[in-house]
Amino acid sequence: MKPRIHPESRPVVFRDRAADIAFLTRSTTHSSKTIEWEDGGTYPLIDVEISSASHPFYTGTSRVLDTAGRVERFERRYGRTATPWH
């Protein structure tokens, strides 16, 4: 690798909010939040909505999505302009 052209990689904690699991890995991403890890060190914290710990493909389970709420919110925001399929 050429020196000085790659971003700095450092230890970062990613926390899956859906599964309530955190893991320490290396990343180039930045965060203003920090967390004290099991080893006593303080690391940047990145909250993610989904990871392999909670994704249905990896867990073999399915989650119920609030599609009706999303559709209603979309219709309230933009109105119902499209005609339904026949």
C-alpha positions as CSV (number, residue, x, y, z in Angstrom):
1,M,0.0,0.0,0.0
2,K,1.2,3.5,-0.8
3,P,1.8,5.6,2.3
4,R,-0.4,8.6,3.2
5,I,-3.2,7.9,0.7
6,H,-5.4,5.5,2.8
7,P,-7.6,6.7,5.7
8,E,-6.5,5.8,9.2
9,S,-8.0,2.6,10.5
10,R,-8.6,2.3,14.2
11,P,-10.7,0.2,16.7
12,V,-14.4,1.1,16.7
13,V,-17.4,-0.4,18.5
14,F,-20.5,-1.1,16.4
15,R,-23.7,-1.5,18.3
16,D,-26.7,-3.3,16.7
17,R,-29.7,-1.6,18.3
18,A,-32.2,-4.2,17.1
19,A,-30.3,-7.2,18.7
20,D,-28.7,-5.2,21.5
21,I,-25.2,-6.6,20.6
22,A,-22.0,-4.7,20.3
23,F,-18.7,-5.8,18.6
24,L,-15.3,-4.2,18.4
25,T,-13.6,-4.1,15.0
26,R,-11.4,-1.8,13.0
27,S,-12.9,0.9,10.8
28,T,-12.1,4.3,9.2
29,T,-15.4,5.8,10.2
30,H,-15.7,8.7,12.7
31,S,-18.2,9.2,15.6
32,S,-18.6,11.8,18.3
33,K,-20.1,9.1,20.7
34,T,-17.8,6.9,22.7
35,I,-18.2,3.8,24.8
36,E,-16.1,2.0,27.4
37,W,-15.4,-1.5,26.2
38,E,-14.9,-4.7,28.2
39,D,-11.1,-4.3,28.0
40,G,-11.3,-0.9,29.8
41,G,-10.5,1.1,26.7
42,T,-12.7,3.9,25.4
43,Y,-13.6,3.6,21.7
44,P,-15.8,5.5,19.2
45,L,-19.3,4.1,19.0
46,I,-21.3,3.6,15.8
47,D,-25.0,2.7,16.2
48,V,-26.4,0.6,13.4
49,E,-30.0,-0.5,12.8
50,I,-29.2,-4.0,11.6
51,S,-26.2,-6.3,11.4
52,S,-25.6,-10.0,11.0
53,A,-26.8,-10.5,14.6
54,S,-30.3,-9.2,13.7
55,H,-30.7,-9.6,9.9
56,P,-33.3,-12.2,8.9
57,F,-31.0,-13.8,6.3
58,Y,-28.4,-14.6,9.0
59,T,-30.8,-15.4,11.9
60,G,-33.3,-17.5,9.9
61,T,-36.2,-15.5,11.3
62,S,-38.5,-13.0,9.8
63,R,-39.6,-9.7,11.3
64,V,-43.0,-8.1,10.8
65,L,-42.7,-4.7,9.1
66,D,-45.1,-1.9,9.6
67,T,-45.9,-1.5,5.9
68,A,-49.4,-0.2,6.6
69,G,-48.1,2.6,8.7
70,R,-45.5,3.5,6.1
71,V,-48.2,3.6,3.3
72,E,-50.5,5.7,5.4
73,R,-47.7,8.1,6.2
74,F,-46.8,8.3,2.5
75,E,-50.4,9.0,1.5
76,R,-50.8,11.7,4.2
77,R,-47.6,13.4,3.0
78,Y,-48.1,13.2,-0.8
79,G,-51.8,12.4,-1.1
80,R,-53.3,9.5,-3.1
81,T,-52.6,10.4,-6.7
82,A,-51.9,7.0,-8.3
83,T,-54.8,4.9,-9.6
84,P,-55.0,1.4,-8.2
85,W,-54.2,-1.6,-10.4
86,H,-57.1,-3.4,-12.0
